[in-house]
């Protein structure tokens, strides 16, 4: 599929999905949603990819959507959340409404110091439709999430970092360089180990501690049978950088 609303590029084990939708007002219109669904399917089937970066070309990550597209938007954001690769949202500007919900569906959020965030849905007489009422409180706590959602207020990057909405706040002039450093640091790690760690953490938050520890143990024993684990041992003994194959 040839994309018009986004740019897709692979560099090593990292896939870059750059949203570029100024003609749609930087919003999740139907064409944008369809392209995101397609590219997520492409990424999910490519075992050579370990990390997926979601970025944007302009000063707006994404800003809301058409009301009648709620079901499609939920499907798009769900497809991002279901990726078994490590997903990183790199934000240098505004992430409002479904734009913020898309970022919440990623594993890690990095933002510049000029970024802003908000869920303005109640001001429009509706509620978030892309998981905002569920993912936001899991990240920032129930009280902070309710304040953001019920007041529909906009917060600056500093406040977003303080409450745990974003993991890093970087000066805007350094956002590309610094985010690439973090992404490549992750991408060079064992692909199977990355996938299992993500599964353990994401599934574990909905389990009891005993169940979560059992899941972690199962994944730990399973990874001992992989080629990547053997390569990790060999590279350590030979004092060289490992060459993981995701097997």
ABEGO torsion letter per residue (X at the ends): XBBAABBBBBBEABBBBBBBAAAAGGBBBAAAAAAAAAAAAAAAABAABABBBBBBABABABBEBBAAAAAAAAAAAAAAAABABBBBBBBBEBBBEAAAAAAAABABBBBBAABBBBBAAAAAGBBBAAGAAAAAAAAAEAAAAAAAAAAGBBBBAAAAAAAGABABBBBAAAAAAAAAAAAAAAAABBAAAAAAAAAAAAAAAABBAAAAAAAAAAAAAAAAABAAAAAAAAAAAAGBBBBBAGX
